[in-house]
Every structure is written in structure tokens, then in C-alpha cells.
């Protein structure tokens, strides 16, 4: 994995954490919420 790829992955994780923090801190609404995260699902066979 190159340095550029590591930086890109770190930025994605930071964005996800920021969305989670915003979601948790949003006390204006008590309704059930859905947080849409993009998911990378890899099929690996051992």
C-alpha cells in the first residue's frame, strides 16, 4: 500500500468519525436515524 493510499484511507475514516460525532451530538431529534456509510465488501476465499 502506497503512502497516497494510506492517506486516502485515513481521510475516509476521519470523515466517517466526523459523521458519527455529528450524529451522536445531534440531540435535536430523538427519532430513529439511519446513517449511510459506504461499505466495501470483499469476497475472499481462503
N, C-alpha and C positions, 0 to 999 in steps of 0.2 A: 504494500500500500504506500503510495507516494505521500509526500507532505501535503500536497494540494488536496488529495482525497481525505486525509486526516482532518484538515481544516474544514472542508465541506461537511464532513460528518459531525464535527464538533458544533458547527453553526446550526445544523439541523437539530441537534439535541438541545442547544441553547434556546432555539425557537420553541421547541416543544415544552421545555421547562417554563419559559415565559408565559406560554398559553395556559399551562396548568396553574401557575401562580395567579394569573389574572382570573381564571375560573374559580379558584379557591377563595380569592379575596372579594369576589363579586357577591356581596351579601344583599343586594337589592332584590334578588329573585330567589324564592325558595322552591320554585318548581323544579322538576327533574330536568336535567340538561344532558345533551349529548355533545361530546367533544369529538370533532372529526380529525383524526390523525391519519396521515398516510402510513400505510403499513407495507413493509417489504417482506413478502413471504417467499422463502426459497425452499424448493423441494430438494432435499439432499438424501441420497441413498447411501447407506454405509456399506 
